[in-house]
């Protein structure tokens, strides 16, 4: 029972030491622990975390980028039907832009996405694709006659939605593409075509509003993506701390258990030695009692022999005296000799 109690004490001491030490290494709680250090404009991390995020962002975005580019080809191409319906005379020129310039460019980016170099140039390629798609629609606006061309600005809004929301372009790159499209649209609508002021204001209201909303959406998406990445990294770090603490605790318990086993072995050895000492003590006591018994018997036998010798001495002495005085032919001589012999033997 004493050994078991000692074992529990050792384990309790190890756990207590671990908890005391862990109080200094536990992560802070609340908002302070989740605060991100991001560049407010580019949303970039400082230090090595940015490179790790870009690698993770690329690996998670690649399949979605290919899928969205395929969807972009579909939607960009399907509106060629409207070209044929609304502007049959300029259909060939508009289709040349859609199917000979923009669509092959998107296909080229999809093919390039299977290259090992795409990771390095992904943001640039996607930005160029969005910009080229927007410029293609702006050229269509210049080619199409009014009032049909006034409605083509809606296609620019779709391009911005794809670029800002679905295509996984980083905020800074998406903003460059968006404002480039806005700038070229303003040049085309104001200086290169005679757009009525009312329509220009109407289109700009929706177009620029869509651009700002897209920027806000893209900024929020990237910000939350980086926050989630940061939290995952923070969780991994804390998980490593917990694992290290668990390993340290296990090591301490192992050491204390080893000490306990050694103490148990020493205690067992002491108990065995004590048991052997008790057995030897009992054996010596038994031998002592036997020796005392033999001593008593020896003393008794010596006393009896002494008393018996005192009894025999007169018999031997008197039988010798009688033999000395008896005649040789006396019939008693033989009997006295037998008495003398028996007494001597006794």
C-alpha positions as CSV (number, residue, x, y, z in Angstrom):
1,X,0.0,0.0,0.0
2,X,2.9,2.4,0.8
3,X,4.4,1.7,-2.6
4,X,1.2,2.4,-4.5
5,X,0.7,5.7,-2.5
6,X,4.2,6.7,-3.4
7,X,3.5,6.0,-7.1
8,X,0.4,8.2,-7.1
9,X,2.4,11.0,-5.4
10,X,5.1,10.9,-8.1
11,X,2.5,11.1,-10.9
12,X,0.6,13.9,-9.1
13,X,3.9,15.8,-8.7
14,X,4.7,15.4,-12.4
15,X,1.3,16.7,-13.5
16,X,1.4,19.6,-11.1
17,X,4.8,20.7,-12.3
18,X,3.6,20.5,-15.9
19,X,0.5,22.6,-15.2
20,X,2.6,25.2,-13.4
21,X,5.0,25.4,-16.3
22,X,2.2,25.5,-18.9
23,X,0.7,28.7,-17.4
24,X,3.5,30.7,-18.8
25,X,3.3,29.2,-22.3
26,X,-0.5,29.2,-22.9
27,X,-1.6,31.5,-25.8
28,X,-3.4,34.8,-24.9
29,X,-7.2,34.8,-25.3
30,X,-9.6,37.2,-26.9
31,X,-9.2,39.7,-29.7
32,X,-5.5,40.3,-29.0
33,X,-4.6,36.7,-29.9
34,X,-6.4,37.0,-33.3
35,X,-5.1,40.4,-34.4
36,X,-3.5,40.2,-37.9
37,X,-0.5,42.2,-39.0
38,X,-1.5,42.9,-42.6
39,X,-0.6,45.7,-45.0
40,X,-3.9,47.7,-45.3
41,X,-3.5,48.2,-49.1
42,X,-2.0,44.9,-50.4
43,X,-3.2,42.7,-47.5
44,X,0.3,41.1,-47.4
45,X,1.7,39.5,-44.3
46,X,5.0,40.6,-42.9
47,X,7.9,38.1,-42.9
48,X,7.9,34.5,-44.0
49,X,4.2,34.0,-43.4
50,X,3.4,35.7,-46.8
51,X,5.3,33.1,-48.8
52,X,3.6,30.3,-46.9
53,X,0.2,31.9,-47.5
54,X,0.8,32.4,-51.3
55,X,1.7,28.7,-51.6
56,X,-1.4,27.7,-49.7
57,X,-3.5,30.1,-51.7
58,X,-2.2,28.8,-55.0
59,X,-2.8,25.1,-54.1
60,X,-6.3,25.8,-52.9
61,X,-7.2,28.1,-55.8
62,X,-5.8,26.2,-58.9
63,X,-8.9,23.9,-59.5
64,X,-11.3,26.8,-58.9
65,X,-9.3,29.1,-61.3
66,X,-9.5,26.5,-64.1
67,X,-13.2,26.0,-63.5
68,X,-14.0,29.7,-63.5
69,X,-12.0,30.2,-66.6
70,X,-14.0,27.5,-68.4
71,X,-17.2,29.2,-67.2
72,X,-15.8,32.5,-68.5
73,X,-15.3,31.0,-71.9
74,X,-18.8,29.7,-71.9
75,X,-20.5,33.0,-70.9
76,X,-18.2,35.1,-73.0
77,X,-18.9,32.9,-76.0
78,X,-22.7,32.5,-75.4
79,X,-23.3,36.2,-75.7
80,X,-22.1,35.9,-79.3
81,X,-25.7,34.9,-80.0
82,X,-26.8,38.4,-78.9
83,X,-24.2,39.9,-81.3
84,X,-25.9,38.0,-84.1
85,X,-29.3,39.1,-83.0
86,X,-28.6,42.8,-82.2
87,X,-25.9,43.7,-84.6
88,X,-25.9,41.2,-87.5
89,X,-23.9,43.5,-89.7
90,X,-21.0,43.7,-87.3
91,X,-21.3,40.1,-86.2
92,X,-18.1,38.9,-87.9
93,X,-16.0,41.6,-86.2
94,X,-17.5,41.0,-82.8
95,X,-17.1,37.3,-83.1
96,X,-13.5,37.9,-84.1
97,X,-12.9,39.6,-80.8
98,X,-14.8,37.0,-78.8
99,X,-13.7,33.8,-80.5
100,X,-10.3,34.6,-82.1
101,X,-8.7,36.9,-79.4
102,X,-10.3,36.7,-76.0
103,X,-11.4,33.0,-75.9
104,X,-8.1,31.6,-77.2
105,X,-6.3,33.8,-74.6
106,X,-8.4,32.3,-71.8
107,X,-7.7,28.8,-73.2
108,X,-4.0,29.6,-73.3
109,X,-4.1,30.5,-69.6
110,X,-5.9,27.3,-68.7
111,X,-3.2,25.3,-70.6
112,X,-0.5,27.3,-68.9
113,X,-2.0,26.5,-65.5
114,X,-0.7,23.0,-65.9
115,X,2.9,24.3,-66.1
116,X,5.2,24.5,-63.1
117,X,5.8,28.2,-63.9
118,X,2.1,29.1,-63.5
119,X,2.4,29.5,-59.8
120,X,4.8,32.4,-60.3
121,X,2.7,34.2,-62.9
122,X,-0.8,33.2,-62.0
123,X,-1.9,36.6,-60.7
124,X,-0.4,38.4,-63.7
125,X,-2.1,36.0,-66.1
126,X,-5.5,36.2,-64.5
127,X,-5.2,40.0,-64.3
128,X,-4.4,40.1,-68.1
129,X,-7.3,37.8,-68.9
130,X,-9.8,40.0,-67.0
131,X,-8.4,43.2,-68.5
132,X,-8.4,41.7,-72.0
133,X,-12.0,40.5,-71.6
134,X,-13.1,44.0,-70.5
135,X,-11.2,45.6,-73.3
136,X,-12.8,43.3,-75.8
137,X,-16.2,44.4,-74.6
138,X,-15.1,48.1,-74.8
139,X,-14.0,47.6,-78.4
140,X,-17.4,46.0,-79.1
141,X,-19.1,49.1,-77.6
142,X,-17.1,51.2,-80.1
143,X,-17.9,49.0,-83.0
144,X,-21.6,48.5,-82.3
145,X,-23.9,51.3,-83.4
146,X,-26.1,53.2,-80.9
147,X,-28.3,52.6,-79.1
148,X,-27.3,48.9,-79.0
149,X,-23.8,49.6,-77.7
150,X,-25.2,51.4,-74.7
151,X,-26.3,48.1,-73.2
152,X,-22.9,46.4,-73.6
153,X,-21.6,48.0,-70.4
154,X,-23.5,45.2,-68.6
155,X,-21.0,42.8,-70.0
156,X,-18.3,44.8,-68.2
157,X,-20.1,44.4,-64.9
158,X,-20.1,40.6,-65.5
159,X,-16.4,40.7,-66.2
160,X,-15.8,42.6,-62.9
161,X,-17.9,40.1,-61.0
162,X,-15.9,37.3,-62.4
163,X,-12.6,39.1,-61.6
164,X,-13.4,40.3,-58.2
165,X,-15.4,37.5,-56.7
166,X,-14.9,34.2,-58.5
167,X,-11.5,34.1,-60.1
168,X,-9.4,34.1,-57.0
169,X,-7.4,37.2,-58.0
170,X,-5.7,39.0,-55.1
171,X,-7.3,42.4,-54.2
172,X,-4.4,44.5,-55.5
173,X,-4.3,42.7,-58.9
174,X,-8.1,42.7,-59.3
175,X,-8.2,46.4,-58.5
176,X,-5.6,47.1,-61.1
177,X,-7.6,45.2,-63.7
178,X,-10.9,46.8,-62.6
179,X,-9.8,50.3,-62.7
180,X,-8.0,49.7,-66.0
181,X,-11.3,48.6,-67.5
182,X,-13.0,51.6,-66.0
183,X,-10.4,54.0,-67.4
184,X,-10.7,52.5,-70.9
185,X,-14.5,52.5,-70.8
186,X,-14.5,56.2,-69.8
187,X,-12.1,57.0,-72.7
188,X,-14.2,55.0,-75.1
189,X,-17.6,56.4,-73.8
190,X,-16.5,60.0,-73.6
191,X,-13.9,60.7,-76.3
192,X,-14.2,57.9,-78.8
193,X,-18.0,57.7,-79.1
194,X,-20.8,60.1,-78.7
195,X,-22.6,58.7,-75.7
196,X,-25.5,60.8,-74.4
197,X,-24.9,62.4,-71.1
198,X,-27.9,60.8,-69.4
199,X,-26.9,57.3,-70.6
200,X,-23.2,58.0,-69.7
201,X,-24.2,59.0,-66.1
202,X,-26.5,56.0,-65.8
203,X,-24.0,53.5,-67.1
204,X,-21.2,55.0,-65.0
205,X,-23.3,54.9,-61.9
206,X,-23.9,51.2,-62.2
207,X,-20.5,50.4,-63.6
208,X,-18.4,52.3,-61.1
209,X,-20.7,51.2,-58.2
210,X,-20.1,47.6,-59.4
211,X,-16.4,48.2,-59.4
212,X,-16.4,49.6,-55.8
213,X,-18.7,46.8,-54.6
214,X,-16.4,44.2,-56.4
215,X,-13.3,45.8,-54.7
216,X,-15.0,45.6,-51.3
217,X,-16.0,41.9,-51.9
218,X,-12.5,41.0,-53.1
219,X,-10.9,42.8,-50.2
220,X,-13.2,41.0,-47.8
221,X,-12.7,37.6,-49.4
222,X,-8.9,37.9,-49.3
223,X,-8.9,39.4,-45.8
224,X,-11.0,36.5,-44.4
225,X,-8.9,34.0,-46.3
226,X,-5.7,35.4,-44.8
227,X,-7.3,35.5,-41.4
228,X,-8.4,31.9,-41.7
229,X,-4.9,31.0,-42.8
230,X,-3.4,32.9,-39.9
231,X,-5.7,31.1,-37.4
232,X,-4.8,27.7,-38.9
233,X,-1.1,28.5,-38.5
234,X,-1.7,29.8,-35.0
235,X,-3.6,26.6,-34.2
236,X,-0.7,24.5,-35.6
237,X,1.8,26.4,-33.5
238,X,-0.3,25.9,-30.4
239,X,-0.9,22.3,-31.3
240,X,2.9,21.9,-31.5
241,X,3.2,23.5,-28.1
242,X,0.6,21.2,-26.7
243,X,2.3,18.1,-28.3
244,X,5.6,19.3,-26.9
245,X,4.1,19.8,-23.5
246,X,2.4,16.3,-23.7
247,X,5.7,14.8,-24.6
248,X,7.5,16.6,-21.8
249,X,4.8,15.4,-19.4
250,X,5.1,11.8,-20.7
251,X,8.8,12.0,-20.2
252,X,8.4,13.3,-16.7
253,X,5.9,10.6,-15.9
254,X,8.3,8.0,-17.4
255,X,11.2,9.3,-15.3
256,X,9.0,9.3,-12.1
257,X,7.7,5.9,-13.0
258,X,11.2,4.6,-13.4
259,X,12.1,6.1,-10.1
260,X,9.0,4.4,-8.6
261,X,10.0,1.1,-10.1
262,X,13.5,1.5,-8.7
263,X,12.1,2.4,-5.3
264,X,9.9,-0.6,-5.5
265,X,12.8,-2.9,-6.4
266,X,14.8,-1.5,-3.5
267,X,11.9,-1.9,-1.1
268,X,11.4,-5.5,-2.3
269,X,15.1,-6.2,-1.8
270,X,15.0,-4.7,1.7
271,X,11.9,-6.8,2.5
272,X,13.6,-9.9,1.2
273,X,16.7,-9.1,3.1
274,X,14.7,-8.5,6.3
275,X,12.8,-11.8,5.7
276,X,16.1,-13.7,5.4
277,X,17.5,-12.0,8.5
278,X,14.4,-13.1,10.4
279,X,14.8,-16.6,9.1
280,X,18.5,-16.6,10.1
281,X,17.5,-15.2,13.5
282,X,15.0,-17.9,14.1
283,X,17.5,-20.6,13.0
284,X,20.1,-19.2,15.4
285,X,17.5,-19.1,18.2
286,X,16.7,-22.7,17.4
287,X,20.3,-23.7,17.5
288,X,20.8,-21.8,20.7
289,X,17.9,-23.7,22.3
290,X,19.3,-27.0,21.0
291,X,22.7,-26.1,22.5
292,X,21.1,-25.2,25.8
293,X,19.3,-28.5,25.8
294,X,22.5,-30.4,25.1
295,X,24.3,-28.4,27.7
296,X,21.6,-29.3,30.3
297,X,21.7,-32.9,29.2
298,X,25.5,-32.9,29.4
299,X,25.4,-31.4,32.9
300,X,22.8,-33.9,34.0
301,X,24.8,-36.8,32.5
302,X,28.0,-35.5,34.1
303,X,26.4,-35.3,37.5
304,X,24.9,-38.8,37.2
305,X,28.2,-40.2,36.1
306,X,30.0,-38.5,39.0
307,X,27.4,-39.9,41.5
308,X,27.5,-43.3,39.8
309,X,31.3,-43.3,40.0
310,X,31.1,-42.5,43.7
311,X,28.8,-45.5,44.1
312,X,31.1,-47.8,42.1
313,X,34.4,-46.7,43.7
314,X,33.7,-48.6,47.1
315,X,32.6,-51.7,45.2
316,X,35.7,-51.7,43.1
317,X,37.9,-50.9,46.1
318,X,36.4,-53.5,48.5
319,X,36.4,-56.2,45.8
320,X,40.1,-55.7,45.2
321,X,40.8,-55.8,48.9
322,X,38.8,-59.1,49.2
323,X,40.7,-60.6,46.3
324,X,44.0,-59.7,48.0
325,X,43.1,-61.6,51.1
326,X,41.3,-64.6,49.7
327,X,43.2,-67.9,49.2
328,X,43.8,-68.9,45.7
329,X,41.6,-72.0,46.0
330,X,38.7,-70.2,47.6
331,X,35.4,-70.9,45.9
332,X,34.5,-67.1,46.4
333,X,37.4,-65.8,44.4
334,X,35.8,-66.3,41.1
335,X,32.6,-64.6,42.1
336,X,34.5,-61.7,43.6
337,X,36.4,-61.3,40.4
338,X,33.2,-61.1,38.4
339,X,31.9,-58.4,40.7
340,X,35.2,-56.5,40.2
341,X,35.1,-56.8,36.4
342,X,31.4,-55.7,36.3
343,X,32.1,-52.7,38.6
344,X,35.1,-51.7,36.5
345,X,33.1,-51.8,33.3
346,X,30.4,-49.8,34.9
